[in-house]
Amino acid sequence: MRREGSPWRGLSVVFFRELFDHLTSARMLVLQLLVIVFGGMVVYFAAEQIRNTTAEDPFLFLRLFAPPGQTLLSFVTVLSILIPLIAIGLGFDSVNGEYNRRTMSRILAQPIYRDALLLGKFLAGLATITICLITLWLMVIGFGLLRLGIPPSTEELARCLMFLLVSIAYAGVWLALAMLFSIVFRSTATAALISLGVWLFLALLWPAFAQLVGEIIAPSDIRFAQLGLPTPDTVAWQQGLSRLSPGTLYGEAVLAMLSPEAQSLTNLLAQFQGRIMGAPLPFGQSVLSAWPQMVSLIAGTILLYVVGYVVFQRQEVRA
């Protein structure tokens, strides 16, 4: 038997219902407060550092997001931690919560297909995160205008906008992963713990594990070691394995957008040439440099969503 009508019938109903629930929930208010407090503190200290130490910098506004010589207390670092937490917080009970409340069969009894239900939940979660990130982005820009007293250039605004888009793509990966676990596991606690465990593993343990595995697959060549250079094959394997982590892809894309002096992310020889040149890359070249990372984040989101979609379509719904 074939379905009648569009499979996306009821998508707008599900979307706006989920969006309203997210924006008015106490959980979302707590997450927003954490982002504003931690993000505001970091940007304030970054602005003070810029005013006290920076002389003439053509990318002064970008230093609010990624201060030079500051890694632990940067706005980018805070976002790389808080974005997965927000996405997991919104997605870990998106599907299994309906089963636990015994509302899934009631929803699907309406003229709403599973396609529209799952996509509506995902789009609503992504829209909620997007609203939060845009609000925070505008707050940083406004704070920079008031604190620094100079407007950002057109290139700086373009780079900041690309940074915002990359952050949204990064959030989509973790939201799709949390929804996948919400579909696979009926227990919300199990889905939340596994999502957080995967995030902690990829963020903390996987970079070191990738370095070890890359060294085993392609051992370092003593000829390069005598010259003080890393072996290209070893570096290629280590970079390729580390990029299986969304955090690594996000960090490299953000580096290209907010640090114009970053000449290359993939070619070791180009990095050494960039140290000699020392000229910042144009905006278009920075986008091309970060394009593989951005496409990988979007592809990862699509892949995780498709896997969750297939599993959800095969599940049995009982009253």
VOBA-1610 file (N, C-alpha, C; in pm, whole numbers, padded with zeros to 5 digits, always signed):
BEGIN
Met+00084-00119+00000Met+00000+00000+00000Met+00087+00124+00000Arg+00044+00224-00077Arg+00117+00349-00087Arg+00048+00455-00001Arg+00130+00544+00052Arg+00076+00651+00134Arg+00006+00753+00048Glu-00095+00815+00104Glu-00169+00919+00034Glu-00125+01054+00086Gly-00113+01149-00005Gly-00076+01283+00036Gly+00074+01299+00057Ser+00110+01417+00095Ser+00252+01448+00115Ser+00302+01388+00246Pro+00423+01331+00245Pro+00478+01278+00372Pro+00512+01388+00471Trp+00513+01514+00427Trp+00547+01625+00515Trp+00423+01695+00570Arg+00306+01633+00554Arg+00185+01692+00610Arg+00194+01695+00762Gly+00169+01810+00818Gly+00178+01826+00963Gly+00315+01868+01011Leu+00408+01891+00916Leu+00543+01931+00956Leu+00543+02063+01031Ser+00468+02159+00982Ser+00466+02290+01048Ser+00404+02281+01187Val+00305+02193+01204Val+00242+02178+01335Val+00342+02123+01437Val+00413+02019+01396Val+00514+01959+01485Val+00625+02059+01513Phe+00669+02130+01411Phe+00779+02225+01426Phe+00745+02334+01528Phe+00633+02398+01513Phe+00599+02509+01602Phe+00564+02459+01742Arg+00508+02340+01752Arg+00481+02284+01886Arg+00611+02257+01960Glu+00706+02192+01892Glu+00834+02163+01956Glu+00912+02290+01984Leu+00908+02386+01892Leu+00980+02511+01914Leu+00925+02585+02035Phe+00795+02589+02049Phe+00735+02654+02166Phe+00774+02582+02294Asp+00771+02449+02291Asp+00808+02373+02412Asp+00954+02398+02449His+01043+02404+02350His+01185+02428+02379His+01207+02567+02438Leu+01149+02666+02375Leu+01176+02804+02416Leu+01115+02838+02551Thr+01011+02767+02592Thr+00945+02796+02719Thr+00981+02698+02831Ser+01065+02601+02802Ser+01099+02502+02904Ser+01203+02557+03001Ala+01197+02509+03124Ala+01294+02551+03225Ala+01434+02503+03190Arg+01445+02388+03126Arg+01576+02336+03086Arg+01646+02430+02990Met+01568+02486+02893Met+01627+02577+02796Met+01667+02708+02861Leu+01589+02755+02956Leu+01624+02878+03025Leu+01756+02864+03102Val+01776+02748+03164Val+01901+02724+03235Val+02019+02720+03139Leu+02002+02652+03026Leu+02110+02645+02928Leu+02142+02783+02870Gln+02039+02863+02843Gln+02062+02998+02792Gln+02136+03083+02895Leu+02101+03066+03022Leu+02168+03143+03127Leu+02315+03106+03134Leu+02346+02977+03122Leu+02486+02934+03124Leu+02564+02994+03008Val+02504+02992+02889Val+02572+03048+02773Val+02598+03196+02789Ile+02497+03270+02835Ile+02511+03415+02848Ile+02614+03451+02954Val+02609+03381+03068Val+02700+03414+03178Val+02845+03382+03139Phe+02869+03259+03095Phe+03006+03221+03061Phe+03057+03296+02939Gly+02972+03308+02836Gly+03012+03382+02718Gly+03037+03528+02746Gly+02952+03590+02829Gly+02971+03731+02862Gly+03099+03756+02940Met+03129+03668+03035Met+03252+03684+03113Met+03375+03674+03025Val+03375+03575+02936Val+03492+03554+02850Val+03511+03672+02756Val+03402+03721+02696Val+03413+03834+02603Val+03456+03960+02677Tyr+03412+03979+02799Tyr+03452+04097+02877Tyr+03602+04097+02902Phe+03655+03983+02946Phe+03799+03975+02970Phe+03877+03987+02840Ala+03823+03933+02730Ala+03891+03947+02601Ala+03895+04093+02558Ala+03786+04168+02580Ala+03784+04309+02543Ala+03884+04389+02626Glu+03895+04356+02755Glu+03991+04425+02839Glu+04134+04397+02794Gln+04160+04272+02754Gln+04294+04238+02707Gln+04325+04312+02577Ile+04226+04322+02489Ile+04248+04392+02362Ile+04277+04539+02387Arg+04205+04600+02476Arg+04224+04743+02502Arg+04359+04772+02567Asn+04410+04676+02643Asn+04534+04699+02717Asn+04658+04658+02639Thr+04647+04558+02552Thr+04768+04503+02491Thr+04775+04519+02339Thr+04663+04529+02271Thr+04663+04532+02125Thr+04685+04674+02076Ala+04778+04689+01986Ala+04805+04821+01927Ala+04721+04837+01800Glu+04782+04816+01685Glu+04709+04826+01559Glu+04687+04685+01505Asp+04561+04647+01498Asp+04525+04515+01450Asp+04412+04531+01349Pro+04431+04485+01224Pro+04324+04502+01124Pro+04202+04415+01152Phe+04215+04318+01242Phe+04103+04229+01274Phe+04074+04236+01424Leu+04052+04357+01472Leu+04035+04376+01616Leu+03909+04309+01667Phe+03802+04314+01590Phe+03676+04256+01635Phe+03684+04103+01645Leu+03764+04042+01559Leu+03777+03897+01564Leu+03843+03851+01693Arg+03922+03939+01756Arg+03991+03900+01879Arg+03894+03886+01996Leu+03772+03940+01982Leu+03672+03917+02086Leu+03632+03769+02091Phe+03628+03706+01976Phe+03591+03565+01970Phe+03710+03474+01997Ala+03827+03511+01947Ala+03948+03430+01964Ala+04064+03521+01996Pro+04084+03557+02124Pro+04195+03646+02161Pro+04329+03583+02129Pro+04428+03661+02085Pro+04560+03606+02056Pro+04630+03559+02182Gly+04687+03440+02177Gly+04762+03386+02290Gly+04676+03342+02405Gln+04545+03328+02384Gln+04455+03287+02491Gln+04373+03169+02442Thr+04389+03055+02505Thr+04323+02934+02457Thr+04217+02883+02554Leu+04241+02888+02682Leu+04148+02830+02778Leu+04028+02919+02803Leu+04046+03051+02792Leu+03937+03144+02820Leu+03901+03222+02694Ser+03867+03153+02589Ser+03824+03219+02467Ser+03677+03187+02442Phe+03612+03275+02370Phe+03471+03257+02339Phe+03449+03130+02257Val+03540+03102+02168Val+03528+02981+02086Val+03536+02856+02172Thr+03626+02855+02269Thr+03639+02739+02357Thr+03512+02716+02438Val+03454+02826+02488Val+03330+02814+02564Val+03218+02759+02477Leu+03208+02809+02354Leu+03103+02760+02264Leu+03124+02613+02227Ser+03249+02572+02207Ser+03276+02433+02171Ser+03234+02337+02282Ile+03222+02386+02404Ile+03176+02304+02516Ile+03026+02315+02535Leu+02973+02436+02526Leu+02832+02458+02556Leu+02740+02415+02443Ile+02783+02428+02318Ile+02696+02390+02206Ile+02659+02242+02211Pro+02755+02148+02231Pro+02712+02008+02244Pro+02619+01984+02361Leu+02643+02054+02473Leu+02555+02036+02589Leu+02413+02081+02558Ile+02400+02195+02490Ile+02266+02244+02455Ile+02198+02148+02358Ala+02273+02104+02255Ala+02214+02013+02156Ala+02173+01881+02219Ile+02257+01827+02304Ile+02222+01701+02371Ile+02105+01722+02466Gly+02103+01837+02534Gly+01992+01866+02624Gly+01859+01877+02553Leu+01861+01919+02428Leu+01736+01932+02353Leu+01696+01803+02283Gly+01789+01716+02254Gly+01758+01601+02170Gly+01753+01466+02238Phe+01803+01454+02362Phe+01815+01321+02421Phe+01680+01258+02453Asp+01574+01337+02469Asp+01442+01282+02499Asp+01337+01323+02397Ser+01382+01359+02277Ser+01288+01409+02178Ser+01192+01301+02129Val+01239+01177+02117Val+01154+01068+02067Val+01113+00974+02179Asn+01209+00928+02259Asn+01172+00835+02366Asn+01084+00901+02472Gly+01091+01034+02482Gly+01000+01103+02574Gly+00855+01087+02533Glu+00831+01083+02402Glu+00694+01061+02355Glu+00648+00920+02390Tyr+00736+00823+02380Tyr+00699+00687+02418Tyr+00671+00678+02568Asn+00757+00741+02648Asn+00739+00733+02793Asn+00613+00803+02840Arg+00575+00910+02771Arg+00450+00980+02806Arg+00329+00918+02739Arg+00351+00814+02657Arg+00246+00744+02585Arg+00168+00837+02493Thr+00238+00928+02431Thr+00174+01020+02337Thr+00213+00994+02192Met+00307+00902+02169Met+00350+00877+02032Met+00237+00822+01946Ser+00161+00725+02000Ser+00052+00667+01922Ser-00058+00769+01896Arg-00079+00861+01989Arg-00181+00964+01968Arg-00139+01061+01858Ile-00009+01094+01855Ile+00039+01187+01752Ile+00029+01123+01614Leu+00073+00997+01603Leu+00072+00930+01474Leu-00067+00888+01431Ala-00165+00890+01524Ala-00304+00864+01486Ala-00364+00982+01409Gln-00300+01099+01422Gln-00342+01215+01346Gln-00285+01205+01203Pro-00331+01292+01112Pro-00275+01289+00975Pro-00133+01344+00970Ile-00042+01280+01045Ile+00099+01319+01051Ile+00182+01194+01029Tyr+00264+01192+00927Tyr+00352+01079+00902Tyr+00475+01088+00990Arg+00543+00976+01001Arg+00666+00973+01081Arg+00773+01064+01022Asp+00774+01078+00890Asp+00870+01168+00827Asp+00857+01309+00883Ala+00734+01361+00884Ala+00710+01497+00932Ala+00737+01509+01081Leu+00705+01405+01157Leu+00728+01410+01301Leu+00876+01421+01334Leu+00957+01334+01275Leu+01099+01334+01307Leu+01168+01459+01254Leu+01137+01498+01131Leu+01200+01618+01075Leu+01155+01743+01150Gly+01029+01749+01190Gly+00982+01864+01266Gly+01053+01878+01399Lys+01077+01767+01466Lys+01149+01771+01593Lys+01293+01817+01573Phe+01357+01766+01467Phe+01495+01804+01442Phe+01505+01953+01406Leu+01420+01999+01316Leu+01424+02139+01275Leu+01390+02233+01390Ala+01299+02192+01476Ala+01265+02275+01591Ala+01383+02287+01688Gly+01452+02175+01712Gly+01570+02181+01798Gly+01680+02265+01738Leu+01702+02249+01607Leu+01806+02328+01541Leu+01768+02476+01537Ala+01640+02506+01518Ala+01596+02646+01519Ala+01613+02708+01657Thr+01589+02631+01761Thr+01608+02682+01897Thr+01754+02716+01923Ile+01842+02626+01884Ile+01985+02653+01901Ile+02028+02772+01816Thr+01974+02783+01695Thr+02008+02894+01607Thr+01965+03027+01668Ile+01847+03031+01726Ile+01800+03154+01792Ile+01894+03193+01906Cys+01934+03095+01984Cys+02026+03123+02096Cys+02161+03175+02045Leu+02215+03110+01941Leu+02345+03150+01890Leu+02340+03288+01825Ile+02233+03316+01750Ile+02221+03448+01688Ile+02209+03556+01794Thr+02131+03529+01897Thr+02118+03627+02006Thr+02251+03652+02074Leu+02323+03546+02102Leu+02454+03561+02166Leu+02552+03631+02073Trp+02549+03599+01944Trp+02636+03663+01845Trp+02611+03812+01837Leu+02485+03852+01836Leu+02451+03994+01833Leu+02493+04064+01962Met+02483+03993+02074Met+02526+04052+02201Met+02677+04078+02201Val+02753+03985+02145Val+02899+04004+02139Val+02934+04121+02048Ile+02868+04128+01932Ile+02893+04239+01840Ile+02858+04372+01906Gly+02742+04377+01972Gly+02703+04501+02038Gly+02796+04538+02152Phe+02839+04439+02229Phe+02933+04467+02337Phe+03065+04518+02283Gly+03108+04460+02171Gly+03232+04508+02110Gly+03222+04651+02062Leu+03106+04688+02006Leu+03087+04826+01962Leu+03094+04923+02079Leu+03032+04886+02191Leu+03032+04975+02306Leu+03167+04979+02376Arg+03233+04864+02385Arg+03357+04858+02463Arg+03479+04905+02385Leu+03486+04867+02258Leu+03602+04904+02178Leu+03585+05041+02113Gly+03463+05078+02086Gly+03438+05211+02030Gly+03461+05223+01882Ile+03481+05111+01811Ile+03501+05116+01666Ile+03413+05011+01602Pro+03361+05038+01483Pro+03275+04939+01416Pro+03360+04834+01346Pro+03307+04714+01328Pro+03381+04611+01255Pro+03381+04640+01105Ser+03484+04595+01038Ser+03491+04611+00893Ser+03399+04509+00825Thr+03383+04526+00695Thr+03298+04434+00618Thr+03354+04292+00621Glu+03485+04278+00610Glu+03545+04144+00614Glu+03529+04082+00751Glu+03541+04161+00856Glu+03523+04106+00990Glu+03380+04057+01010Leu+03282+04135+00963Leu+03143+04091+00974Leu+03119+03963+00894Ala+03180+03954+00776Ala+03164+03833+00695Ala+03225+03712+00765Arg+03341+03730+00824Arg+03405+03619+00895Arg+03325+03581+01019Cys+03272+03678+01090Cys+03189+03648+01208Cys+03061+03576+01167Leu+03004+03614+01053Leu+02884+03546+01005Leu+02914+03402+00967Met+03027+03378+00902Met+03065+03241+00869Met+03091+03160+00996Phe+03150+03223+01095Phe+03171+03157+01224Phe+03037+03116+01285Leu+02934+03201+01273Leu+02801+03168+01322Leu+02743+03048+01247Leu+02758+03046+01115Leu+02705+02935+01036Leu+02776+02804+01070Val+02907+02810+01089Val+02981+02689+01127Val+02935+02638+01264Ser+02909+02730+01356Ser+02861+02690+01489Ser+02725+02622+01481Ile+02638+02671+01393Ile+02507+02607+01376Ile+02523+02467+01317Ala+02612+02452+01218Ala+02638+02319+01162Ala+02695+02225+01267Tyr+02781+02277+01352Tyr+02839+02197+01460Tyr+02730+02152+01558Ala+02637+02240+01587Ala+02526+02203+01675Ala+02438+02097+01612Gly+02421+02104+01479Gly+02339+02005+01412Gly+02391+01863+01426Val+02523+01847+01428Val+02581+01713+01444Val+02540+01653+01578Trp+02556+01730+01685Trp+02527+01677+01817Trp+02376+01661+01840Leu+02296+01747+01779Leu+02151+01730+01789Leu+02107+01602+01719Ala+02161+01577+01600Ala+02127+01454+01528Ala+02174+01330+01604Leu+02292+01339+01667Leu+02342+01226+01745Leu+02253+01200+01867Ala+02214+01306+01937Ala+02127+01289+02054Ala+01991+01233+02014Met+01937+01277+01900Met+01809+01223+01855Met+01823+01077+01814Leu+01937+01040+01756Leu+01960+00900+01721Leu+01955+00812+01844Phe+02022+00853+01950Phe+02019+00775+02074Phe+01881+00780+02139Ser+01808+00888+02119Ser+01672+00896+02171Ser+01581+00798+02099Ile+01611+00768+01974Ile+01532+00671+01899Ile+01571+00528+01936Val+01700+00504+01951Val+01749+00369+01977Val+01712+00322+02117Phe+01727+00410+02217Phe+01705+00373+02357Phe+01574+00434+02406Arg+01491+00352+02470Arg+01364+00401+02523Arg+01382+00477+02654Ser+01492+00455+02723Ser+01518+00525+02848Ser+01586+00659+02819Thr+01528+00767+02870Thr+01587+00898+02849Thr+01720+00913+02921Ala+01732+00854+03039Ala+01858+00861+03113Ala+01970+00791+03037Thr+01940+00675+02979Thr+02040+00603+02901Thr+02083+00683+02779Ala+01987+00741+02709Ala+02019+00822+02591Ala+02105+00942+02628Ala+02073+01007+02740Ala+02151+01124+02782Ala+02293+01085+02821Leu+02307+00977+02897Leu+02440+00935+02943Leu+02527+00891+02826Ile+02471+00817+02732Ile+02551+00772+02618Ile+02590+00891+02530Ser+02498+00985+02510Ser+02531+01104+02430Ser+02644+01184+02494Leu+02635+01204+02625Leu+02741+01277+02694Leu+02872+01197+02693Gly+02861+01066+02705Gly+02982+00983+02700Gly+03052+00990+02566Val+02975+00986+02457Val+03034+00998+02324Val+03099+01134+02306Trp+03033+01239+02354Trp+03090+01373+02343Trp+03221+01384+02421Leu+03224+01334+02544Leu+03346+01342+02624Leu+03458+01259+02561Phe+03425+01143+02506Phe+03527+01060+02442Phe+03586+01130+02321Leu+03500+01185+02235Leu+03550+01251+02114Leu+03622+01381+02146Ala+03582+01449+02252Ala+03643+01577+02284Ala+03774+01563+02362Leu+03782+01464+02450Leu+03897+01454+02539Leu+03994+01341+02501Leu+03941+01224+02470Leu+04026+01108+02449Leu+04063+01084+02304Trp+03972+01114+02212Trp+03999+01080+02073Trp+04119+01152+02013Pro+04144+01282+02042Pro+04263+01345+01984Pro+04393+01272+02018Ala+04409+01233+02146Ala+04530+01159+02184Ala+04531+01020+02122Phe+04416+00957+02114Phe+04408+00824+02053Phe+04441+00831+01905Ala+04397+00936+01837Ala+04427+00952+01694Ala+04576+00970+01671Gln+04643+01045+01760Gln+04787+01062+01747Gln+04860+00929+01762Leu+04816+00847+01857Leu+04879+00717+01880Leu+04857+00623+01764Val+04735+00615+01715Val+04704+00524+01605Val+04776+00569+01477Gly+04782+00700+01454Gly+04852+00749+01337Gly+05000+00717+01340Glu+05060+00722+01458Glu+05201+00686+01472Glu+05223+00537+01448Ile+05124+00455+01486Ile+05138+00311+01464Ile+05123+00277+01316Ile+05027+00340+01248Ile+05002+00310+01107Ile+05118+00359+01020Ala+05163+00482+01047Ala+05273+00540+00968Ala+05379+00592+01065Pro+05476+00508+01102Pro+05579+00552+01198Pro+05660+00670+01144Ser+05713+00747+01235Ser+05791+00865+01197Ser+05920+00824+01129Asp+05957+00902+01029Asp+06080+00878+00954Asp+06194+00952+01024Ile+06304+00882+01048Ile+06417+00942+01120Ile+06480+01057+01040Arg+06467+01053+00908Arg+06524+01160+00826Arg+06454+01293+00853Phe+06322+01290+00868Phe+06250+01413+00901Phe+06276+01454+01046Ala+06290+01354+01134Ala+06316+01386+01275Ala+06450+01457+01292Gln+06550+01419+01215Gln+06680+01485+01225Gln+06674+01631+01180Leu+06581+01661+01093Leu+06563+01800+01048Leu+06467+01878+01136Gly+06412+01811+01238Gly+06316+01878+01325Gly+06179+01893+01264Leu+06145+01809+01166Leu+06016+01818+01098Leu+05937+01690+01121Pro+05805+01700+01129Pro+05722+01579+01140Pro+05715+01507+01007Thr+05693+01379+01012Thr+05680+01298+00891Thr+05545+01326+00825Pro+05542+01362+00697Pro+05414+01397+00632Pro+05310+01286+00638Asp+05350+01158+00616Asp+05253+01049+00620Asp+05193+01033+00759Thr+05277+01047+00861Thr+05227+01037+00998Thr+05130+01149+01029Val+05165+01270+00989Val+05076+01384+01014Val+04944+01368+00939Ala+04951+01315+00817Ala+04829+01296+00738Ala+04734+01197+00805Trp+04790+01086+00854Trp+04706+00988+00924Trp+04651+01045+01053Gln+04733+01115+01128Gln+04686+01172+01254Gln+04577+01276+01233Gln+04595+01361+01132Gln+04492+01460+01103Gln+04364+01395+01053Gly+04378+01294+00967Gly+04259+01227+00915Gly+04179+01157+01024Leu+04248+01091+01116Leu+04179+01024+01225Leu+04118+01124+01324Ser+04191+01229+01355Ser+04139+01328+01450Ser+04016+01400+01395Arg+04005+01409+01262Arg+03890+01477+01203Arg+03764+01393+01204Leu+03771+01272+01256Leu+03649+01197+01282Leu+03571+01257+01398Ser+03634+01343+01475Ser+03568+01412+01584Ser+03509+01543+01534Pro+03381+01570+01560Pro+03322+01699+01519Pro+03392+01818+01583Gly+03446+01800+01704Gly+03516+01911+01769Gly+03640+01954+01693Thr+03712+01857+01636Thr+03831+01890+01557Thr+03791+01965+01430Leu+03688+01918+01362Leu+03641+01987+01242Leu+03595+02128+01274Tyr+03525+02143+01383Tyr+03477+02275+01424Tyr+03593+02368+01457Gly+03692+02317+01529Gly+03807+02399+01565Gly+03886+02444+01444Glu+03904+02355+01346Glu+03979+02393+01226Glu+03902+02495+01142Ala+03771+02477+01129Ala+03692+02573+01052Ala+03690+02710+01119Val+03678+02711+01250Val+03677+02838+01324Val+03814+02905+01315Leu+03920+02825+01319Leu+04055+02881+01306Leu+04072+02954+01173Ala+04019+02895+01067Ala+04030+02959+00936Ala+03949+03087+00928Met+03834+03090+00996Met+03747+03208+00988Met+03795+03322+01077Leu+03838+03290+01198Leu+03870+03394+01296Leu+04019+03426+01303Ser+04102+03347+01237Ser+04246+03375+01236Ser+04292+03382+01090Pro+04282+03500+01028Pro+04319+03511+00885Pro+04464+03476+00858Glu+04550+03482+00961Glu+04690+03449+00938Glu+04714+03300+00926Ala+04610+03217+00954Ala+04624+03072+00936Ala+04624+03042+00788Gln+04739+03004+00733Gln+04754+02990+00589Gln+04690+02863+00535Ser+04698+02755+00608Ser+04646+02629+00555Ser+04614+02538+00671Leu+04520+02448+00649Leu+04481+02353+00751Leu+04517+02210+00713Thr+04549+02188+00588Thr+04568+02050+00541Thr+04708+02022+00490Asn+04778+02122+00437Asn+04906+02097+00374Asn+05018+02143+00465Leu+05103+02049+00502Leu+05211+02083+00594Leu+05310+02180+00531Leu+05342+02159+00404Leu+05435+02249+00337Leu+05380+02390+00328Ala+05249+02401+00303Ala+05188+02534+00295Ala+05193+02605+00430Gln+05187+02530+00539Gln+05197+02593+00670Gln+05335+02653+00692Phe+05440+02581+00650Phe+05574+02637+00663Phe+05592+02756+00571Gln+05534+02751+00451Gln+05541+02866+00363Gln+05465+02984+00420Gly+05353+02954+00490Gly+05277+03063+00549Gly+05351+03134+00659Arg+05435+03063+00730Arg+05514+03128+00834Arg+05613+03228+00774Ile+05660+03197+00652Ile+05753+03290+00587Ile+05679+03410+00531Met+05563+03383+00469Met+05488+03491+00407Met+05432+03587+00512Gly+05357+03532+00610Gly+05305+03613+00719Gly+05191+03705+00680Ala+05136+03697+00561Ala+05027+03783+00518Ala+04894+03713+00544Pro+04795+03785+00596Pro+04666+03720+00620Pro+04596+03682+00491Leu+04523+03572+00497Leu+04450+03526+00380Leu+04327+03612+00356Pro+04289+03634+00230Pro+04162+03700+00202Pro+04045+03615+00251Phe+03929+03678+00260Phe+03812+03608+00311Phe+03777+03487+00224Gly+03781+03503+00094Gly+03747+03392+00005Gly+03840+03274+00021Gln+03970+03299+00038Gln+04064+03191+00057Gln+04043+03121+00191Ser+04006+03197+00294Ser+03978+03135+00424Ser+03856+03045+00416Val+03754+03088+00341Val+03635+03003+00324Val+03671+02875+00251Leu+03752+02885+00145Leu+03796+02764+00074Leu+03878+02673+00163Ser+03958+02732+00251Ser+04040+02652+00341Ser+03955+02575+00441Ala+03845+02637+00486Ala+03758+02572+00585Ala+03643+02496+00522Trp+03630+02501+00388Trp+03517+02438+00322Trp+03508+02288+00346Pro+03617+02210+00340Pro+03605+02066+00368Pro+03553+02038+00508Gln+03595+02117+00606Gln+03547+02096+00742Gln+03398+02127+00755Met+03354+02235+00690Met+03213+02270+00697Met+03126+02167+00628Val+03171+02118+00512Val+03096+02015+00442Val+03092+01886+00523Ser+03201+01854+00591Ser+03205+01732+00673Ser+03106+01742+00789Leu+03094+01859+00851Leu+02996+01875+00959Leu+02854+01857+00908Ile+02824+01917+00793Ile+02690+01903+00736Ile+02663+01758+00696Ala+02764+01693+00635Ala+02747+01554+00595Ala+02728+01464+00717Gly+02800+01491+00826Gly+02782+01414+00947Gly+02642+01430+01004Thr+02589+01551+00999Thr+02452+01574+01046Thr+02352+01494+00964Ile+02368+01500+00832Ile+02276+01427+00743Ile+02285+01277+00766Leu+02408+01226+00780Leu+02428+01082+00800Leu+02362+01035+00929Leu+02385+01107+01038Leu+02326+01067+01166Leu+02174+01076+01162Tyr+02122+01179+01096Tyr+01977+01192+01086Tyr+01917+01078+01004Val+01982+01041+00894Val+01931+00934+00809Val+01931+00801+00885Val+02037+00774+00960Val+02041+00651+01040Val+01926+00650+01141Gly+01907+00762+01211Gly+01796+00771+01304Gly+01661+00757+01235Tyr+01649+00813+01116Tyr+01524+00804+01040Tyr+01492+00659+01004Val+01592+00586+00959Val+01571+00445+00921Val+01530+00364+01044Val+01598+00384+01155Val+01564+00309+01278Val+01423+00345+01324Phe+01389+00473+01317Phe+01258+00516+01364Phe+01146+00458+01276Gln+01170+00448+01145Gln+01068+00394+01056Gln+01044+00246+01081Arg+01143+00175+01134Arg+01130+00032+01157Arg+01074-00001+01296Gln+01059+00100+01380Gln+01010+00075+01514Gln+00858+00054+01514Glu+00814-00026+01609Glu+00670-00049+01625Glu+00615+00047+01729Val+00503+00107+01699Val+00438+00202+01789Val+00315+00138+01844Arg+00311+00130+01977Arg+00196+00071+02043Arg+00131+00175+02134Ala+00003+00158+02156Ala-00071+00251+02240Ala-00034+00229+02387
//
